[in-house]
Amino acid sequence: MKLFFARHADLVVTTSATASSNAISGFNDAYGLGIQAPSSMTSTSIWVEVAIPTSSDAAFSRLQSGGSDISLSSAQALVISPVPYSQLRLTTTSTEATARTFTVAKVIAV
């Protein structure tokens, strides 16, 4: 099995009152996803939310490991592998002072 690295659409938390990022998809070919937080953030924690589509719409739930919510803080990174979800977004503890971009990459197995 060979693994290839590819950039993916970034997650951006805007300054809106919703305190969540855009939802990304298109990683059904990914063996793993990597998310890197920006070095500066207003929020103390960012939660990862995932969705598996239903017949009409997708419901997001917080991603957990060992019964604990997966979260990011500034200048941290995480890996999700394998990726059994169709969508992913981030939710913050508060609105951000400016838009924050989280870099996303995927690893594809061939």
Secondary structure, DSSP 8 states (H G I E B T S, - for coil): --EEEEE---EEE-SSTT-BB--B---TTEEEEEEE--S--SSS-EEEEEEEE-SS-EEEEE-EETTEE-EE-TT-EEEE-S---SEEEEEESS--SS-EEEEEEEEEE-
